[in-house]
Amino acid sequence: MIARKDAAGARRTGSHPGYLAAALVFAVGMAGTTLPTPLYGLYQEQIGFSELMVTVVFAVYAVAVIAVLVLAGNYSDVVGRRPVLLVAMGLSAASAGCFLLEAGLPLLFAGRVLSGGAAGLLSGAATAAVLELAGPEQKGRASFAATAANMGGLGCGPLLSGVLAQYTSHPLAWPFWIHLGLVAVAAAVAWSLPETVEHPRRRPPLRPQALRVPPEVKGVFGTAALAAFAGFSLLGLFTAVAPSFAAKTLGVTDHAVAGAVVFSVFAASTAGQSLTQRLGASRALPAGCGVLVVGLALVGSSLLAESLALLVLGAVCGGVGQGLAFRAALTLVSGAAPAEHRGGTISAFFTVAYLGISVPVVGVGALAVRLGLRTAGLVFAGCVILLAAGAGLYTALRPAGERQAAGR
């Protein structure tokens, strides 16, 4: 009890690691989830598996994230933020260990499952910790810090591993050793953070959350979730198979370049999210969908023209659109949800988003086996353009207030 009171007093006086420290922990954990992205081609050469299996290895990560969101999405509300952050760091370290011990597909799958578990825990606990450690005058900056840590961490993972894979003698080892060092630092920082949950319980039972959408939210949930699905599909494409597109369709075999291309889409997403508040959520959602459509069209054009420049332009444009639409969609859904059902509603929203990051890219892998990567990429771009355009047009023609009223 005394420790909790001391932590609360530290929050009031500011004599403690602040929200930026929690954001650092968040970023390091999320970076580990995308670290293998530029390395899948090397694993293919070493182990020998198809493009479909690359997307399946990636998809088990999203399945693990969804499972953790359902089973323990609100666990940090009960047990406290700091223990959950430390468990997430442990899972992240164990994931890196699986990749270091890599001796075939089973350990690759295990590494991705552990990584998904870490991301699922961090998405709730770390976001809450960043916001709660900020003072009243810092809430706006803390909200963006949480967003930047999430998307920025996801982008830094492939950039780091791509550079290390290209310029070091052990491309499948150095990225994970470096990440283990960063995880150790992040765990020490997490340990130093004050607990922001006032009365945490020790080892409470897990109670899976019911993924339900209250009637008040149904008017906005459908289109918001569809926009999130489309935007996360773009992120999934770049995280899972963009390096393969670059190597096999565009002839780009430099791992550092591949990592930088993936980094660009996440960096652009962070920039797009920073613009949402200026536009307002109701305008930002259709605008983001429109920019996402342009980005996807550029990605498709890059495959037809075999142009790396168009691929990067598509990554940046699509990333801005995804970030703009995603933050707007989340704002509308969380704002419409009643307080007593907000956690379950947001978990349902994230479940749809993470389905978007997994299901379409597995489809790309399956199509690539039969039709080739270029054709699979073009089919993917066309389908997601239709989804994003439909969500954007609907939200542009029907104001958010009308959609909320229709849900009541």
NUDO-554410 format. One record per residue (C-alpha): residue in one letter; x, y, z. Coordinates in steps of 0.001 Angstrom, whole numbers, plus 500000, padded with zeros to 6 digits. Last residue first. Layout:
BEGIN
AXYZ/...
//
This chain:
BEGIN
R470512503900468580/G472824502941465700/A471081505238463239/A471731508179465542/Q475455507367465544/R475507507230461725/E473635510548461457/G476094512224463844/A479061510827461931/P477939512509458723/R476719510327455809/L478115511122452371/A481771511325453426/T481505508301455725/Y479976506171452967/L482447507345450345/G485456506598452553/A484274503136453581/G483545502172449972/A486840503606448722/A488803501723451389/L487129498399450602/L487380498830446809/I491039499877447049/V491645496800449243/C490403494501446483/G492385496201443713/A495630496308445674/F495369492621446586/V494669491597442988/L497697493636441866/G499913492084444521/A498852488567443566/T499568489325439908/R503061490575440763/L503825487787443237/G503097484909440872/L499798483307439821/R499608479981441651/V502012480349444578/A501459484120444636/L497710483625445048/A498217481699448288/G500690484268449588/V498389487166448703/G495520485407450461/V497713485048453542/V498302488794453222/P494544489443453162/V493846487434456371/S496638488822458564/I496765492621458911/G493063492981458251/L492210490449460956/Y494297492719463155/A491983495657462429/V488840493600463078/T490235492512466451/F491278496088467184/F487656497254466843/A486367494411469039/S488952495331471687/I487825498970471431/T484216497924472061/G485173495673474974/G487131498463476660/R484440501086476041/H481557499046477451/E481052500762480836/A482097504132479406/P479453504109476658/A480991503838473184/A480536506752470769/G483853508413471637/S485783505128471462/V484381504399467989/L484857507920466623/T488399508289467987/L489399504826466743/A488127505639463263/A489933508997463223/R493184507400464398/F492892504758461691/A491865507064458851/L494794509488459236/G497313506741459910/Q496175504642456959/G496136507638454620/V499627508716455658/G500875505139455255/G499279504827451808/C501024507971450599/V504388506966452059/A504203503335450924/G502876504311447488/L505741506762447030/V508163504019448082/L506621501593445587/L506594504260442859/A510322504888443387/L511034501145443327/S509550500891439829/E508682497634438107/A506090499540436003/L503259497083436697/L504396496390440268/S504922500090440989/S501469500836439561/G499867498534442130/V501697500326444944/L500668503683443440/A497018502600443361/L497336501512446992/G498643504958447927/V495832506721446082/V493251504561447864/L494911505318451215/V494674509056450490/G490930508671449936/C490485506538453061/G492348509168455080/A490084511924453765/P486990509838454582/L488192509336458199/A489804512766458686/R486576514677458131/S484608513085460981/A487736512764463149/G488641516454463110/L491067517909460599/R493661519187463078/Q493223516177465365/T493882513739462537/L497146515309461367/S499422513527463882/Q497919510214462790/G499137510828459251/A502687511485460435/T502714508233462407/S501377506405459342/A504146507971457234/A506756506575459630/F505049503192459405/V505038503182455586/S508621504471455393/F510010501799457717/V508892499091455281/V510817500786452467/A513823501305454775/G513912497594455626/A513955496663451946/V516714499204451316/A518788497754454170/H518202494222452866/D519622495097449430/T518079492620446972/V516042495042444837/G515150493281441547/L511733494962441290/T509549491843441091/K511548489246443013/A513499491399445469/A511122494313446036/F508035492114446067/S509773489742448501/P510690492695450748/A507031493855450543/V505754490428451654/A504956490395455353/T505388493890456797/F504461495751453626/L501359493675452979/G500347493692456626/L500557497481456794/L498348497733453688/S495862495277455189/F495956497397458358/G494536500299456372/A491750498225454813/F490723496640458132/A490813500054459876/A488542501517457194/L486176498553457587/A486216499004461384/A485229502662461044/T482577501806458446/G480933499204460660/F481447500877464039/V479814504231463339/G476090503418463519/K476699500345465651/V478176502392468487/E475066503210470546/P473776499635470089/P476800498276471983/V479375496300469967/R480467493088471628/L483735491222471935/A483198489505475284/Q486412489707477248/P488121486578478500/R488455486530482308/L491945485669483488/P492120484933487189/P493758487528489474/R497452486986490188/R498060489842492619/R495525492656492582/P496325496263491756/H494705499012493862/E495751502395492481/V496702501419488937/T499428503890487917/E502370501856489196/P505546503922489165/L508021503170486380/S511459501902487443/W510730498297486449/A509624499462482993/V512964501277482557/A514891498153483534/A512755496124481121/A513453498662478350/V517223498373478903/A517047494565478788/V514796494749475717/L517361496958473959/G520084494382474638/L517834491583473365/H517165493704470270/I520849493945469519/W521204490171469842/F518142489741467623/P519396491931464800/W522913490421465064/A521867486788464556/L520232486267461167/P522523488696459326/H525758487288460792/S528612489065458960/T527169492545459304/Y526272495147456661/Q523133493945454931/A521507492036457778/L522334494814460250/V520800497484458000/G517677495395457346/S517324494430461009/L517330498043462169/L514996499334459440/P512694496324459874/G512230497052463604/C512193500866463341/G508821500900461580/L506939498916464232/G508547501074466912/G507453504239465122/M503898502906464773/N503486502121468469/A505840504706469954/A504399507418467699/T500842506626468757/A501744506563472457/A503733509789472083/F500754511361470255/S498505510702473238/A501253511879475596/R501578515192473759/G497851515855474117/K497792514750477757/Q500812516832478821/E499064519698480648/P497203517260482903/G500440515417483724/A501455512340481782/L502032509024483539/E498454507939482881/L498636508403479103/V501904506499478673/A500772503753481052/A497462503295479230/T499174502910475864/A501681500520477404/A499011498318478983/G496653498096476013/S498837497632472940/L501661496213475054/L499871493003476031/G498842492183472463/A502270493122471135/A504028490783473571/G501685487915472732/G502247488525469033/S506000488275469571/L505557485007471442/V503478483630468548/R506039484894466004/G508951483249467803/A507060479970468150/F506260479957464420/L509911480570463570/L510867477887466095/P508613475339464374/L509760476411460865/G513348475263461177/A516468475459463336/E516220478996464703/L518051479295468033/L518513483040467505/F514946483346466206/C513573481549469256/G515681483722471565/A514271486888469987/S510788485597470809/A511828484841474381/A513079488423474752/S509753489797473466/L507847487484475801/G509889488743478741/M509342492363477704/A505600491689477574/V505761490166481069/L507509493316482308/L504874495562480725/V502128493445482321/P503750493744485747/R504084497548485329/R500529498300484250/G498653496844487202/V496969493519488021/V493386494655487392/D493464497293484647/S496559495496483280/Y494347492500482506/N492066494479480163/G493195492884476898/A493941489593478612/L492012486822476884/V490478488688473929/L493433491000473276/V495791488065473854/A494013485938471250/I493944488829468760/V497697489404469136/A498391485665468781/V496347485513465562/A498256488556464284/Y501587486824464903/V500292483614463334/A499813485681460179/F503529486325459637/V504426482650459565/V501401482123457289/T502585484916454968/V506035483396454635/M504436479955454192/L502555481198451138/E505806482482449647/S507104478928449775/F509590477225452081/G513270476268452099/I515105476467455417/Q518139478578454526/E516904480249451347/Q513443480949452761/Y514978482151456018/L517103484607454041/G514009485869452201/Y512199486243455521/L514943488506456863/P513577491925455858/T510489491377458105/P512136489552461043/L512338492700463262/T508642493543462885/T507469492366466330/G510712493371468036/A510134497013467183/M506844496860469111/G508597496046472373/V511246498735471920/A508595501357471081/F506392500569474099/V509328500651476531/L510361504029475072/A506768505297475396/A506850504377479101/A509980506496479487/L508319509318477541/Y505373509201479957/G507557510155482860/P510293508468484878/H509722509826488382/S509828513074490346/G506800514600488532/T505235515864491735/R501799514375491171/R503060511165489625/A505574510748492448/G502763511044494962/A500856508280493229/A503962506117493233/D504497506765496923/K500904505825497634/R501330502604495694/A504524501785497561/I502799502423500890/M500000500000500000/
//
